[in-house]
Amino acid sequence: MDVHLVADVVLFISIFIVGLLIKTYLPGYIGEKAKNLATKEDIAGITDKIEQVKADYAKQLELYKSDIWQSQQRYLKMQEVEKLKVETFKKAVVDVAKLTDLISTYQLHASDSEMKAAIAQMAFDKDNHEVYEASWGMHLEQKEKAAALYSSFRELIVELGGTFALFSIYFEHALTESLERIIIMSHGAVELKMTPAEFHARLENECSNGLDLNIARENVGRYYDTLYDVNFITEESNRFFQLMKNHIKLAG
């Protein structure tokens, strides 16, 4: 057989076999490669989606936590405001009631101090040293008590000023106005209604009519009581308390 013919036959057979292999296996190989490539792309896409979902979830969770925190803060703030309002109510009741008693007690000691000073001056003018020393000692004692009471009065007025500020924020105008009236009236009520000279002159006038010193002192004291009247503060305080009761009923 011709060598060239054999070579051609072998080449033809080889080409045929290779073609057969390509036809049989190449489509499957290419399909598998494409499948693998598609699988990797799908996994990458799924992974991206999962990461996106996780990010969205984390974002929503943070927003939810933030909403809860803000709601808690609003609730706590409301609780604090309500607690502050209750405490302000209680303090106003106590302080207004205390104010009336404080003014009355202060006026008692302050007027008695000036009365004793006037008696001491009269005794001194008449060279009655025993009465002078006793009266002057009582004058100083009552004056010291009056000074302590006045200091307490000033402190109470400052506290009521703070209460008034809170009332103007949280409560109705009528309540705030009533408390303001009480504070203003208390300043006038605590003032001494007679000067030392007036105490002395009135006491001397009573004694010049032949009255005993103790009776003269009582007469001057009764006259002083007509100048000092705490009833108008008491009336406004009662009005204030009634307004507070009405406010609580409406709020309830």
FENJO-V414841 format. One record per run of one state. SS is the DSSP state (H for helix, E for strand, L for the rest). FROM is the first residue (numbers start at 0). TO is the last residue. If there is no record, write none. Layout:
# FENJO-V414841
SS_FROM_TO, SS_FROM_TO
This chain:
# FENJO-V414841
L_0_1, H_2_124, L_125_127, H_128_169, L_170_171, H_172_188, L_189_194, H_195_207, L_208_211, H_212_226, L_227_229, H_230_250, L_251_251
